[in-house]
Amino acid sequence: MSEGLKCEIVKDLLPSYIEKLTNDVTNEAVESHMKECKECKQLLEDMKQGEVKINEEDKKEINYLKKVKHRTWYVAGIGVLITAVVVMCLFVWRVFEHGFTVSPASTQYNVKLEDNVLTFSGEILEPSMAYTRATFDEQDGEIRISVYEAPSSILNSSNKFTASYRLKGKVDTVYFEDLIVYKGEPVSKKVAEVYNTKHKYIGEMPANSKVAGALGIHGELGNYLNSLQTTTEPYGWTLEFQEPVEAYKEQIFNERMKAYACVLLAMIDNLNTVSWTYECNGTLVTQNISTKEASEYAGQNVKEASMDIVQLQNLMRTLDLF
C-alpha cells in the first residue's frame, strides 16, 4: 500500500465522495487508495448499493427485536379484539337482556295478593319495547317492584309480563316504582297518580297543573285558563273554560267539574274554593264549590281523604272518577 491516505481518513471521506462533494485532488487520492485497499473498495461498493454489512451479532439482535415487535403487535391486536368482544357482550347484555326500568306511566298493570303470593302482571305500552324481567324488594312491610324493558329482539319479543313473588313477612304496601299499587287492596293507577300530586300551597301553579293533569280534566272537559286568588283567605282557583258548553250538556258538565273540584280541594292543602266559568247560550256562567260544600257533596271530609291513598280511592270511586 502506498504512502497515501489512511483507511480511517478514506472511510470518513466516502460519504462526501459518493455525493460528489469532494474536489479533484481528494478524488484522486481516494481512488488511488482504492486500487490498493480491498477493504475500503468493498465498503465503497456497499455504500453505493445502499447496503451496510452487518455482523452476525447485529443480525441476531435485529432479528430478536423484529420478533419482539411482532409479538407485541400480535398481543396488542389480541387485546384490542378481546376488549371489543367484551364491550359488545356487555352492550348486548345491558341493552337486550338486563334492560332498563319501565315508568309506570308506560304500562298497564294488575296486582293480586293471594295465599301470601304477590302476582304482578300487565303489558308495556310502547310497541317497540319488550319485557325482560321484574324485581321485588321487600323491606319493613313494604315491597317495591321494578319492571325492566329492552328493544324487542329475538332475545325478548313480548311486551306482556307476569311475575310472582312469595312474601317473607307481613306486607302492608306495594309500590311499583314511586306509585302505590296495593294497600290492603289493589289501588287504581289513576288514583295512585293523583295521590302523588298532593302538595301544600295553591300558589304553586306547576304543582296545581300536575293534579289537574293526573285527573284528566282537560281531556274530558276541554281547554281552560287558570286564575288564582292567593291574596287573602279563602284561597281559590278558577278554571276558565274556553269552549262554550251546549245547554243540554250543561248539567253533566257541572256535575263532572264538581267531582273534579272535590279532588282538587283534597289534594291542595290550603285551597278553600274551586270556581269554574264557561259560556252557555251566549252567557258567561260562574260556578263554585267550597271545601265544606265539597265534603257534603262527596259524603266525606275531602281534606282527610288525601291523608291516605285508600281514603282517596274511596272518594274518587264515590265521585265516579276512575
C-alpha positions in Angstrom: 0.0 0.0 0.0 1.4 3.5 -0.9 2.0 6.3 1.5 -1.3 7.9 0.5 -4.4 8.4 2.6 -5.0 6.2 5.6 -8.1 3.9 5.8 -9.7 5.9 8.6 -9.5 9.1 6.6 -10.9 7.4 3.4 -13.8 6.0 5.4 -14.6 9.5 6.7 -14.4 10.9 3.1 -16.5 8.2 1.4 -20.0 9.7 2.1 -18.8 13.0 0.6 -17.0 11.2 -2.2 -20.2 9.3 -3.2 -22.2 12.5 -3.1 -19.5 14.2 -5.3 -18.8 16.8 -2.8 -15.0 16.4 -2.7 -12.6 18.2 -5.1 -10.5 16.6 -7.8 -7.4 16.3 -5.6 -9.3 14.5 -2.9 -10.9 12.3 -5.5 -7.6 11.2 -7.0 -6.3 10.4 -3.5 -9.3 8.3 -2.6 -9.3 6.5 -5.9 -5.6 5.8 -5.6 -6.2 4.3 -2.2 -9.0 2.1 -3.5 -6.6 0.5 -6.0 -4.5 -0.9 -3.2 -7.1 -1.3 -0.4 -9.7 -4.1 -0.9 -11.5 -3.3 2.4 -12.2 0.3 1.5 -13.1 -0.6 -2.0 -15.7 -3.1 -0.8 -17.0 -0.6 1.7 -17.4 1.9 -1.2 -19.3 -0.6 -3.3 -21.6 -1.5 -0.4 -22.3 2.2 0.3 -23.1 2.8 -3.3 -25.7 0.0 -3.2 -27.2 1.4 -0.1 -26.1 -1.6 2.0 -24.1 -1.7 5.1 -22.6 -5.0 6.2 -24.0 -6.3 9.5 -22.1 -8.7 11.6 -23.7 -11.8 13.0 -24.2 -10.4 16.4 -26.0 -7.4 15.0 -28.2 -9.7 12.8 -29.2 -11.7 15.9 -30.1 -8.6 17.8 -32.1 -7.2 14.8 -34.0 -10.5 14.4 -34.7 -10.6 18.1 -36.1 -7.1 18.0 -38.2 -7.9 15.0 -39.7 -10.9 16.8 -40.4 -8.8 19.9 -42.1 -6.1 17.8 -44.1 -8.7 16.0 -45.1 -10.4 19.3 -46.0 -7.0 20.8 -48.3 -6.1 17.9 -49.8 -9.6 18.0 -50.6 -9.4 21.7 -51.9 -5.8 21.3 -54.1 -6.9 18.5 -55.5 -9.8 20.5 -56.1 -7.5 23.5 -58.0 -5.0 21.3 -60.1 -7.8 19.8 -60.9 -9.3 23.3 -61.8 -5.8 24.6 -64.1 -5.2 21.7 -65.8 -8.6 22.2 -66.2 -7.9 25.9 -67.6 -4.4 25.3 -70.0 -5.8 22.7 -71.2 -8.6 25.0 -71.7 -6.1 27.8 -73.6 -3.8 25.5 -75.9 -6.7 24.3 -76.4 -7.8 27.9 -77.2 -4.3 29.2 -79.5 -3.3 26.4 -81.2 -6.6 25.4 -81.0 -8.8 28.5 -80.7 -6.6 31.6 -82.8 -3.9 30.2 -84.0 -0.5 31.6 -86.6 0.3 34.2 -90.0 1.0 32.9 -92.0 4.0 34.0 -95.4 3.1 35.5 -96.9 5.6 33.0 -95.7 3.4 30.2 -97.5 0.3 31.4 -100.9 -1.1 32.2 -100.7 -3.4 35.2 -102.7 -5.5 37.7 -101.7 -6.6 41.1 -103.0 -9.5 43.2 -102.1 -10.7 46.6 -103.4 -14.2 47.4 -102.1 -17.0 49.7 -99.1 -15.0 50.5 -98.0 -14.7 46.9 -97.9 -11.4 45.1 -98.6 -11.5 41.4 -97.8 -8.5 39.2 -98.9 -8.6 35.5 -99.6 -6.3 32.6 -98.1 -5.0 29.5 -95.6 -2.4 28.2 -97.4 0.2 26.1 -94.5 1.1 23.8 -94.8 -1.4 20.8 -91.1 -1.4 20.1 -90.1 -2.5 23.6 -90.3 -5.9 25.2 -90.4 -7.2 28.8 -87.2 -8.7 30.2 -87.7 -9.2 33.9 -89.1 -7.9 37.2 -87.5 -7.5 40.7 -89.1 -7.4 44.1 -87.5 -5.7 47.1 -89.2 -6.5 50.4 -88.3 -4.3 53.4 -90.1 -3.2 56.6 -93.5 -4.3 55.5 -93.2 -2.8 52.0 -92.4 -4.2 48.6 -91.0 -2.2 45.7 -91.4 -3.7 42.2 -89.3 -2.7 39.2 -90.1 -3.9 35.7 -87.4 -3.9 33.0 -87.8 -3.4 29.3 -85.5 -3.7 26.2 -85.8 -3.2 22.5 -87.8 -6.0 21.0 -85.5 -8.7 19.6 -85.0 -12.4 19.2 -84.0 -12.5 22.9 -87.2 -10.8 24.1 -90.2 -10.2 21.9 -93.3 -10.0 24.2 -94.5 -6.8 25.8 -96.7 -8.7 28.2 -95.5 -9.7 31.6 -96.4 -11.8 34.7 -94.1 -12.0 37.7 -94.8 -13.6 41.1 -93.2 -13.3 44.5 -93.7 -15.2 47.7 -93.8 -12.8 50.7 -91.3 -13.3 53.5 -93.3 -11.4 56.1 -96.4 -9.3 56.6 -96.7 -6.6 53.8 -98.8 -3.5 54.1 -97.9 -1.6 51.0 -96.7 -2.5 47.5 -95.0 0.1 45.2 -94.4 0.0 41.5 -91.5 2.4 41.3 -93.0 5.5 43.1 -96.7 4.5 42.7 -98.6 2.7 45.5 -100.3 -0.2 43.7 -101.6 -2.1 46.7 -102.5 -1.1 50.2 -104.8 -3.6 51.7 -106.5 -3.7 48.3 -105.4 -3.0 44.7 -105.0 0.7 44.0 -106.2 2.2 40.7 -103.4 3.6 38.6 -105.2 6.9 38.2 -105.7 7.1 42.0 -102.0 6.4 42.6 -101.0 9.1 40.0 -103.3 11.7 41.6 -102.1 10.8 45.1 -98.5 11.5 44.1 -99.5 15.1 43.2 -100.6 16.2 46.7 -99.0 19.5 47.8 -99.5 22.3 50.3 -99.9 25.6 48.5 -102.3 26.7 45.9 -99.8 29.4 44.8 -97.6 26.7 43.2 -99.3 26.7 39.7 -97.0 24.0 38.2 -97.9 21.7 41.0 -101.6 22.6 40.6 -101.4 21.6 36.9 -100.0 18.2 37.8 -103.1 17.5 39.9 -105.4 18.6 37.1 -103.3 16.6 34.6 -103.4 13.4 36.7 -107.2 13.8 37.0 -107.6 14.4 33.2 -109.8 17.5 33.4 -108.5 18.9 30.1 -109.1 15.6 28.3 -112.8 15.4 29.4 -114.0 19.0 29.7 -111.7 20.9 27.3 -109.3 23.8 27.3 -109.2 26.2 30.2 -107.2 29.1 31.6 -106.2 29.4 35.3 -106.6 32.3 37.7 -105.6 32.1 41.4 -106.8 34.1 44.4 -104.0 33.9 46.9 -104.1 37.4 48.4 -106.5 36.6 51.3 -108.3 33.6 52.6 -110.3 31.7 51.5 -107.8 30.9 48.8 -109.3 30.0 45.4 -108.6 28.5 42.0 -110.7 29.4 39.0 -110.7 27.3 35.8 -111.9 29.5 32.8 -113.1 27.1 30.1 -112.6 28.4 26.6 -115.2 26.3 24.6 -118.9 27.0 25.0 -121.0 24.4 26.7 -124.2 23.4 25.0 -127.3 23.7 27.1 -128.2 20.0 27.0 -124.7 19.1 28.3 -124.6 21.8 31.0 -125.8 19.7 33.9 -123.4 16.8 33.1 -120.6 19.3 32.7 -121.2 20.9 36.1 -121.5 17.5 37.8 -118.2 16.3 36.4 -116.5 19.6 37.3 -117.9 19.5 40.8 -116.4 15.9 41.2 -113.1 17.1 40.0 -113.2 20.1 42.3 -113.7 17.8 45.3 -110.4 16.1 44.5 -108.6 19.4 43.8 -109.7 20.6 47.2 -108.5 17.4 48.7 -105.0 17.4 47.1 -104.0 21.0 47.8 -103.9 21.7 51.5 -104.6 25.4 51.6 -107.1 25.5 48.7 -110.5 26.5 50.0 -112.6 27.2 47.0 -112.7 26.0 43.4 -114.6 28.0 40.8 -115.1 27.5 37.0 -116.5 29.6 34.3 -117.9 28.8 30.9 -120.2 30.2 28.2 -123.6 28.7 27.6 -126.2 30.2 25.2 -124.0 33.4 24.9 -124.0 33.9 28.7 -120.9 33.6 30.9 -121.7 31.3 33.8 -119.7 31.0 37.0 -119.9 28.1 39.4 -118.0 27.4 42.6 -117.7 25.0 45.5 -116.1 25.4 48.9 -114.4 22.7 51.0 -117.4 22.4 53.2 -119.8 22.1 50.3 -117.5 19.5 48.6 -117.4 17.4 51.7 -121.2 17.4 51.9 -121.4 16.6 48.2 -119.0 13.7 48.5 -120.3 12.4 51.8 -116.9 12.6 53.5 -114.3 15.1 54.6 -112.4 15.8 51.4 -109.3 17.2 53.2 -109.0 13.9 55.2 -109.3 11.9 52.0 -105.8 12.9 50.8 -104.1 11.7 54.0 -104.4 8.0 53.0 -104.5 6.6 49.5 -107.3 4.1 50.4 -109.5 7.1 51.5 -108.6 8.9 48.3 -109.6 5.9 46.3 -112.9 5.7 48.1 -113.5 9.4 47.4 -112.7 9.0 43.7 -114.8 5.9 43.5 -117.8 7.7 45.0 -117.3 10.5 42.5 -117.0 8.1 39.6 -113.6 9.4 38.6 -112.0 6.0 37.7 
